[in-house]
Amino acid sequence: MQIYDNLAFMNKYIQLLKTETTLRKLSTVQLIAYFGAWFSNVAIYTLLLNMKVSPEVVAFTAMLHFLSGIIQAPFSGSIIDNMNPKKLMLILVGIEIFTTLFLVLVNNLSDLWLLYTLVFIKMAAASFYFTTEMSLLPKLMGGEKLKKANELHSIIWSLSYTLGMAFGGFVVYWFGIKMAFILDALMFVVAFLLLYRLEIEIEFIKSKESLKEMMRDSFRYFKRTPQAIHLMLMHSFVGLTAFDALVALMVDKYYASIIATSLALGLLHASRAIGLVIGPIVFGNWINNKRLVNVFVFQAFAIWLWAYLMEDFYMSLFASVIVGLFTTTLWSYTYTLLQKNIESKYYGRIVAYNDMLFLISATITSYMIGFFATKGFSLEFIASLIGFGFIVGAIYFKWILHTQNIKDAKN
């Protein structure tokens, strides 16, 4: 019976794509762009490990993937609410094309400054694009359609992550790091052309307020709508799953002697992303506000299982699937909760601040992974500590439900 329910649930996504033309085309662009992004990620970490860099460098590079989004968030939301979304997204994809292509110029340790710069700018554009798209979705649809669109967005991200990491690992292994960067840039070119041909039919009214006044208005809105702040903090807990630095250190410590670095990175990320894809299909109909507490607890136990099995490569692949199983559900449901509980006027700004908190969480996680590893703490301990963070999240959300008026995401 559960199998039939899951098939029916998948059919809802298919029907949504059939009836919502703009969403279907946006999703296609998203699939290609995100797929390309993860090609670069495998190549970047393989390049760093080949250079024999320290754990601090690996962790700092992981931090840069998120740091740029934090810095730009205070003003990016105001720009989104004040600029045509298609024009803005085209500019951002164009930036990703050139920053990805220039990564081929990184060859040795003396070029780390260039790597840092390109990663910072590339991820700033990627983060800006993501925020723009997520603030656009509530303007295209609402209600159950919006919830399904968010879930579909997270599934596409996970599918791109799976295929990008897996194929990226094999491409780096067979053709080299530079070829991965070139292919990545070409994928962004395809995404740019598809986006250029897309018609986005929404009413866009350019605000007469200055960016400074829009930012002030946002803080006034937070003051009278405290549940928005709580929901943003809830979503930020998902940033604890920023495992890139941890996975790279695992490969270097435990698996480098039995499998090529690029293949190990690709397979570990791909196995976790399999769980990311399956999660919403399994839990999408089941999840609601009260059950979200349970999902936070499940995520904690999944990470603890991963920590226990970490030294064994093949068991770690299995545990990675379990870890990914709950992450996408947490991400998509907490995002939908925020969208359902804020005014449409503030979508761009609130989503930008929401992403800022998420990226701060991911940045701190990446930094702490490098810090604890450098101080001699085991990778198993670091993973266990991350798992405990989700127990804190479960307790916090239970408190929110008792003290705040939160609309259910399904309503």
C-alpha positions as CSV (number, residue, x, y, z in Angstrom):
1,M,0.0,0.0,0.0
2,Q,2.9,2.4,0.9
3,I,4.4,1.8,-2.6
4,Y,1.1,2.9,-4.3
5,D,1.0,5.9,-2.0
6,N,4.5,6.9,-3.0
7,L,3.8,6.4,-6.7
8,A,0.7,8.6,-6.4
9,F,2.8,11.2,-4.6
10,M,5.4,11.2,-7.4
11,N,2.5,11.6,-9.9
12,K,1.6,14.9,-8.2
13,Y,5.0,16.3,-9.1
14,I,4.6,15.1,-12.7
15,Q,1.2,16.7,-12.9
16,L,2.5,19.9,-11.4
17,L,5.2,20.2,-14.0
18,K,2.7,19.5,-16.8
19,T,0.3,22.2,-15.7
20,E,2.9,24.8,-14.6
21,T,4.9,25.7,-17.7
22,T,7.1,28.3,-16.1
23,L,8.0,26.0,-13.2
24,R,8.8,23.2,-15.6
25,K,11.2,25.4,-17.6
26,L,12.7,26.9,-14.5
27,S,13.3,23.4,-13.1
28,T,15.1,22.4,-16.3
29,V,17.4,25.4,-15.9
30,Q,17.9,24.5,-12.3
31,L,18.7,20.9,-13.0
32,I,21.4,21.8,-15.6
33,A,22.9,24.6,-13.5
34,Y,23.1,22.6,-10.3
35,F,24.4,19.6,-12.1
36,G,27.3,21.7,-13.4
37,A,28.0,23.2,-10.0
38,W,28.8,19.8,-8.4
39,F,31.2,18.9,-11.2
40,S,33.3,21.8,-10.0
41,N,33.0,20.8,-6.4
42,V,34.5,17.4,-6.9
43,A,37.3,18.9,-9.0
44,I,38.0,21.6,-6.4
45,Y,38.4,19.2,-3.5
46,T,40.4,16.7,-5.6
47,L,42.7,19.5,-6.6
48,L,43.2,20.6,-2.9
49,L,43.9,17.0,-1.8
50,N,46.3,16.5,-4.6
51,M,48.2,19.6,-3.4
52,K,48.4,18.0,0.0
53,V,46.9,21.1,1.7
54,S,46.2,21.2,5.5
55,P,42.7,20.6,7.0
56,E,42.4,24.3,7.6
57,V,42.7,25.0,3.8
58,V,40.0,22.4,3.0
59,A,37.7,23.8,5.7
60,F,38.4,27.4,4.6
61,T,37.5,26.5,1.0
62,A,34.3,24.9,2.2
63,M,33.6,28.1,4.2
64,L,34.0,30.2,1.1
65,H,31.2,28.3,-0.5
66,F,28.8,29.9,2.0
67,L,30.6,33.1,3.2
68,S,29.8,35.1,0.1
69,G,26.0,34.5,0.6
70,I,26.2,35.8,4.1
71,I,28.0,39.0,3.1
72,Q,25.5,39.9,0.4
73,A,22.3,38.9,2.1
74,P,21.5,42.2,3.9
75,F,21.2,43.9,0.5
76,S,20.5,41.1,-2.0
77,G,16.8,40.7,-0.8
78,S,16.2,44.4,-1.4
79,I,17.7,44.1,-4.9
80,I,15.5,41.1,-5.7
81,D,12.4,43.0,-4.6
82,N,13.5,45.9,-6.8
83,M,14.7,44.2,-10.0
84,N,13.2,42.1,-12.8
85,P,13.9,38.5,-11.7
86,K,14.8,37.1,-15.2
87,K,17.3,39.9,-15.9
88,L,18.9,39.4,-12.5
89,M,19.1,35.6,-12.9
90,L,20.7,35.9,-16.4
91,I,23.4,38.2,-15.0
92,L,24.1,35.8,-12.2
93,V,24.4,32.7,-14.5
94,G,26.8,34.8,-16.7
95,I,29.0,35.4,-13.7
96,E,29.0,31.6,-12.9
97,I,30.1,30.9,-16.5
98,F,33.3,33.0,-16.3
99,T,34.3,32.2,-12.7
100,T,34.0,28.5,-13.4
101,L,36.0,28.7,-16.6
102,F,38.8,30.7,-14.9
103,L,39.3,27.8,-12.4
104,V,41.5,26.1,-15.0
105,L,44.2,28.7,-14.2
106,V,44.7,27.2,-10.7
107,N,47.7,24.9,-10.8
108,N,49.6,24.9,-7.6
109,L,49.7,26.2,-4.0
110,S,50.8,29.7,-5.2
111,D,47.4,30.0,-7.0
112,L,45.3,29.4,-3.9
113,W,44.4,33.1,-3.7
114,L,42.9,32.8,-7.2
115,L,41.0,29.7,-6.2
116,Y,39.6,31.4,-3.1
117,T,38.6,34.5,-5.2
118,L,36.8,32.5,-7.9
119,V,35.0,30.2,-5.4
120,F,33.9,33.2,-3.5
121,I,32.5,35.1,-6.5
122,K,31.0,32.0,-8.1
123,M,29.2,31.0,-4.9
124,A,28.0,34.6,-4.4
125,A,26.3,34.4,-7.8
126,A,24.9,30.9,-7.1
127,S,23.5,32.0,-3.7
128,F,22.0,35.1,-5.2
129,Y,20.4,33.1,-8.0
130,F,19.0,30.6,-5.5
131,T,17.5,33.4,-3.4
132,T,16.0,35.0,-6.5
133,E,14.4,31.8,-7.6
134,M,13.0,30.9,-4.2
135,S,11.4,34.4,-3.8
136,L,9.9,34.0,-7.3
137,L,8.1,30.7,-6.6
138,P,5.5,32.1,-4.2
139,K,4.7,34.7,-6.8
140,L,4.0,31.9,-9.4
141,M,1.8,29.7,-7.2
142,G,0.5,29.2,-3.7
143,G,-1.0,26.6,-1.3
144,E,-0.3,23.0,-1.9
145,K,1.3,23.8,-5.2
146,L,3.9,25.9,-3.5
147,K,4.7,23.1,-1.1
148,K,5.1,20.6,-3.9
149,A,7.2,23.1,-5.9
150,N,9.6,23.5,-2.9
151,E,9.8,19.7,-2.5
152,L,10.4,19.4,-6.3
153,H,13.1,22.1,-6.0
154,S,14.8,20.1,-3.3
155,I,14.5,16.8,-5.2
156,I,16.1,18.4,-8.3
157,W,18.9,19.9,-6.2
158,S,19.5,16.4,-4.7
159,L,19.3,14.7,-8.1
160,S,21.8,17.3,-9.5
161,Y,24.0,16.7,-6.5
162,T,23.8,12.9,-7.0
163,L,24.6,12.9,-10.7
164,G,27.0,15.9,-10.5
165,M,29.1,14.4,-7.8
166,A,29.1,10.9,-9.3
167,F,29.8,11.9,-12.8
168,G,32.2,14.6,-11.7
169,G,34.2,12.0,-9.8
170,F,34.5,9.8,-12.9
171,V,35.2,12.7,-15.2
172,V,38.0,13.9,-12.9
173,Y,39.4,10.4,-12.7
174,W,39.3,9.7,-16.5
175,F,39.8,13.2,-18.1
176,G,41.3,15.4,-15.4
177,I,40.4,18.3,-13.2
178,K,40.6,21.0,-15.9
179,M,38.2,19.2,-18.1
180,A,35.7,19.1,-15.3
181,F,35.9,22.9,-15.0
182,I,35.4,23.3,-18.8
183,L,32.4,21.0,-18.9
184,D,30.9,22.8,-15.9
185,A,31.3,26.2,-17.7
186,L,29.6,24.8,-20.8
187,M,26.7,23.5,-18.7
188,F,26.2,27.1,-17.4
189,V,26.1,28.3,-21.0
190,V,23.3,25.9,-21.8
191,A,21.4,27.1,-18.6
192,F,21.9,30.7,-19.7
193,L,20.4,30.1,-23.2
194,L,17.4,28.2,-21.8
195,L,16.8,30.9,-19.2
196,Y,17.1,33.6,-21.9
197,R,14.3,32.0,-23.9
198,L,12.0,31.6,-20.9
199,E,9.0,34.0,-20.4
200,I,8.3,34.6,-16.7
201,E,4.8,36.0,-16.4
202,I,4.5,37.8,-13.1
203,E,3.5,41.3,-12.2
204,F,6.6,43.2,-11.4
205,I,6.3,46.5,-9.7
206,K,9.5,48.4,-9.1
207,S,9.5,49.7,-5.6
208,K,9.8,53.5,-5.1
209,E,11.6,53.0,-1.8
210,S,15.4,53.2,-1.6
211,L,17.4,50.1,-0.7
212,K,18.2,51.6,2.7
213,E,14.5,52.2,3.4
214,M,13.6,48.7,2.3
215,M,16.2,47.3,4.7
216,R,14.8,49.4,7.5
217,D,11.3,48.2,6.7
218,S,12.4,44.6,6.8
219,F,13.6,45.0,10.4
220,R,10.4,46.7,11.4
221,Y,8.6,43.7,9.9
222,F,10.7,41.3,12.0
223,K,9.9,43.2,15.1
224,R,6.1,42.8,14.6
225,T,6.4,39.3,13.2
226,P,8.7,37.3,15.5
227,Q,7.6,34.0,14.2
228,A,9.5,34.8,11.0
229,I,12.8,35.0,12.9
230,H,12.1,31.7,14.6
231,L,11.3,30.0,11.3
232,M,14.5,31.3,9.8
233,L,16.5,30.0,12.7
234,M,14.8,26.6,12.3
235,H,15.7,26.4,8.6
236,S,19.3,27.3,9.6
237,F,19.7,24.0,11.4
238,V,19.8,22.3,8.0
239,G,23.1,24.1,7.5
240,L,24.7,21.6,10.0
241,T,24.6,19.2,7.1
242,A,27.4,21.1,5.3
243,F,29.6,18.0,5.3
244,D,31.9,18.8,2.3
245,A,35.0,19.4,4.4
246,L,34.2,16.4,6.6
247,V,33.8,14.1,3.6
248,A,37.1,15.4,2.1
249,L,39.0,14.7,5.4
250,M,37.3,11.2,5.6
251,V,38.6,10.3,2.1
252,D,42.1,11.6,2.9
253,K,42.3,9.7,6.3
254,Y,40.4,6.4,5.7
255,Y,39.9,5.7,2.0
256,A,42.8,7.2,-0.1
257,S,44.7,3.9,0.2
258,I,41.8,1.8,-1.3
259,I,40.2,4.0,-3.9
260,A,41.1,7.1,-6.0
261,T,40.3,10.4,-4.2
262,S,38.0,11.7,-6.9
263,L,36.0,8.4,-7.1
264,A,35.7,8.3,-3.3
265,L,34.4,11.9,-3.1
266,G,32.0,11.3,-5.9
267,L,30.6,8.0,-4.5
268,L,30.2,9.3,-0.9
269,H,28.4,12.5,-2.0
270,A,26.3,10.5,-4.5
271,S,25.2,8.0,-1.9
272,R,24.1,10.7,0.5
273,A,22.2,12.4,-2.4
274,I,20.3,9.2,-3.2
275,G,18.8,9.6,0.3
276,L,18.2,13.3,-0.5
277,V,16.1,12.3,-3.5
278,I,14.2,9.5,-1.8
279,G,13.4,11.5,1.4
280,P,10.5,13.7,0.1
281,I,9.0,10.8,-1.8
282,V,8.8,8.8,1.4
283,F,7.9,11.5,3.9
284,G,6.2,14.2,1.8
285,N,2.6,13.1,2.5
286,W,3.4,12.2,6.2
287,I,5.2,15.4,7.3
288,N,3.4,18.2,9.2
289,N,4.3,20.7,11.9
290,K,4.2,18.3,14.8
291,R,6.0,15.5,13.0
292,L,8.8,17.8,12.0
293,V,10.1,17.4,15.5
294,N,10.5,13.6,14.9
295,V,12.4,14.3,11.6
296,F,14.9,16.4,13.5
297,V,15.5,13.5,15.9
298,F,15.7,11.0,13.0
299,Q,18.4,13.1,11.3
300,A,20.4,13.1,14.6
301,F,20.4,9.3,14.8
302,A,21.2,9.0,11.1
303,I,24.4,11.1,11.6
304,W,25.3,9.1,14.7
305,L,25.0,5.9,12.7
306,W,27.3,7.4,10.0
307,A,29.9,8.3,12.7
308,Y,29.8,4.8,14.0
309,L,30.4,3.2,10.5
310,M,32.7,5.9,9.2
311,E,36.0,3.9,9.0
312,D,34.5,1.3,6.7
313,F,34.1,2.7,3.2
314,Y,31.3,0.5,2.0
315,M,29.3,0.8,5.3
316,S,29.9,4.6,5.1
317,L,28.2,4.6,1.7
318,F,25.2,2.9,3.2
319,A,25.1,5.3,6.2
320,S,25.4,8.3,3.9
321,V,22.1,7.3,2.2
322,I,20.4,7.2,5.6
323,V,21.8,10.6,6.5
324,G,20.5,12.1,3.3
325,L,17.0,10.5,3.8
326,F,15.8,13.2,6.2
327,T,17.8,16.3,5.1
328,T,15.7,17.2,2.0
329,T,12.5,16.9,4.0
330,L,13.8,19.2,6.7
331,W,15.0,21.7,4.1
332,S,11.9,21.8,1.9
333,Y,9.3,21.8,4.8
334,T,11.0,24.5,6.9
335,Y,11.4,26.7,3.7
336,T,7.7,26.3,2.9
337,L,6.8,27.1,6.5
338,L,8.6,30.4,6.2
339,Q,7.0,31.2,2.9
340,K,3.5,30.5,4.3
341,N,4.0,32.6,7.4
342,I,5.3,35.9,5.8
343,E,3.7,38.6,3.7
344,S,4.3,38.4,-0.1
345,K,5.7,42.0,-0.1
346,Y,8.7,40.8,1.9
347,Y,9.5,37.5,0.0
348,G,12.8,38.6,-1.5
349,R,14.1,40.3,1.6
350,I,13.0,37.6,4.1
351,V,14.2,34.8,1.9
352,A,17.6,36.6,1.6
353,Y,17.9,36.9,5.4
354,N,16.8,33.3,5.7
355,D,19.5,32.1,3.4
356,M,22.0,34.3,5.3
357,L,21.2,32.4,8.5
358,F,21.4,29.1,6.7
359,L,24.8,30.0,5.2
360,I,26.1,31.3,8.6
361,S,25.2,27.9,10.0
362,A,26.9,26.1,7.1
363,T,30.0,28.3,7.4
364,I,30.3,27.8,11.1
365,T,29.9,24.0,10.6
366,S,32.7,24.0,7.9
367,Y,35.0,26.1,10.2
368,M,34.4,23.9,13.2
369,I,35.1,20.7,11.2
370,G,38.5,22.1,10.3
371,F,39.1,23.5,13.8
372,F,38.3,20.3,15.6
373,A,40.2,18.2,13.1
374,T,43.3,20.4,13.5
375,K,43.1,20.1,17.3
376,G,43.2,16.3,17.1
377,F,39.5,15.4,17.6
378,S,38.4,12.4,15.7
379,L,36.2,12.7,12.6
380,E,33.7,10.4,14.4
381,F,33.5,12.8,17.3
382,I,32.9,15.8,14.9
383,A,30.1,14.0,13.2
384,S,28.5,13.0,16.5
385,L,28.6,16.6,17.6
386,I,26.8,17.7,14.4
387,G,24.1,15.0,15.2
388,F,23.6,16.5,18.6
389,G,22.8,19.8,17.0
390,F,19.6,18.3,15.5
391,I,18.4,17.3,18.9
392,V,18.7,20.9,19.9
393,G,16.7,21.8,16.8
394,A,14.0,19.3,17.7
395,I,13.6,20.9,21.2
396,Y,13.7,24.4,19.8
397,F,10.9,23.7,17.2
398,K,8.7,22.0,19.8
399,W,9.0,25.2,21.9
400,I,8.1,27.3,18.8
401,L,4.9,25.3,18.2
402,H,3.8,26.0,21.8
403,T,4.6,29.7,21.8
404,Q,4.1,31.0,18.3
405,N,1.1,31.0,15.9
406,I,2.6,28.9,13.0
407,K,0.5,28.0,10.0
408,D,0.9,24.4,8.8
409,A,2.8,24.2,5.5
410,K,0.0,22.1,4.0
411,N,-2.7,24.6,4.5
